[in-house]
């Protein structure tokens, strides 16, 4: 059965040629352009959208379609080409654009692609705004213009320079360069290879690049998880490297492999970056409900605290702006530093981790040992909205003594751990994340969720399809 086209606060995501077609992409571009012109005061300037893409083979096709949709409603396009997602967020603010679009499906497999929207502040639209854009798209309420007023397309090749300058400004490049770190970089044939190699060169690092060509033909499953990065772990040991860095296709997420070739996981990316940030400034951090308690430990040790938000970088970024946060991000390897931009950025994560290594003189494994850790499990499974609600209801009944947060799905906190049950914004699945002080405790919680899930999804049950 064909998958449903997903349209959420994260934008649009679907299967190319099945539900994500040139017509759909053009109309989504027209919907976004119509929304901008109807709701934003440009000060009399022509409306302009910054447009970039990751390396997927379908990217140029969808980019052309979105460009046509924007120009058709009188919105100019600045084409920054094949660049990381955070680069578009940086450039649209640098250029004073009213919005931005990235053609990307992030960590999803090759058949997928997507259209991610950014407002003029460099962040994804809040839920109410996303709903209005979605309604404009579904209603096909587009404000087309005549020939003389169509938007124009302008290429821009400044992106790498601007992005690198902003990242380099938050670290001491000379101090890092003095360590002469050797790094294995896996860019998964995505958008991050060229700019990341340039950054690491500026930081005086020796780089062994794997899967660097932006072909869009991913050398392994693109999500930077332990199962998908065994090759990187092996290469780090073979090269006797100081660290291994892995990006996802649009380079907004970072996973780390230590000098022993051990995958330390995406959760440590934010924890390590936070330790570096808190060493310079006391205050508050922001993280979503699915992020490890390690960031709470790091913040507490520095006399700080953590604000928890619903999943989604815009939610985290908004909290960071409101509370003037030192650092923020998500446990999927996404680090946000407002000095660079209000968007997840793997380059920021790398720079801060290398700065921490340089200042402390410690290896990644030593830094990880100093932070400590928990036992965490992340799983996902197919479930429709009705099934997801039933699973959450049964979980509340099963753990009636837990502290409950329903701002994004269901998070239950216990003295010895927590769990988060929510539907995905980018895939037709439900996610379950469990973290506890030790493996037996985590496994006990996970097994309980598995039992509830099986009772709901079992054929013939009340919650089954």
Secondary structure, DSSP 8 states (H G I E B T S, - for coil): -----EEETTEEEEEBTTTB-HHHHHHHHHHHHHHHHHH---TTS--EEEEEE-S-TTHHHHHHHHHHHHHHTT-EEEEEEE--HHHHHHHHHHHT-SEEEEE--TTS-TTEEEEEEEETTSS---HHHHHHHHHHHHHT------GGG---EEE---HHHHHHHHHHTTS-HHHHHTT--EEEEE-TTSSSHHHHHHHHHHTT-EEEEES-S--S--SS-SS--GGG-HHHHHHHHHHT-SEEEEE-TTS--EEEE-TTS-B--THHHHHHHHHHHHTT--SEEEEETTS-THHHHHHHHTT-EEEEE-SSHHHHHHHHHHHT-SEEEETTTEEEBTTTBSS--HHHHHHHHHHHHHHH---HHHHHHHH---EEEEEEEE--HHHHHHHHHHHHHHTTTSEEE-SSSEEEEETTEEEEEEE-SSSSEEEEEEEESSHHHHHHHHHHHHHHHHHHHSTTSTT--
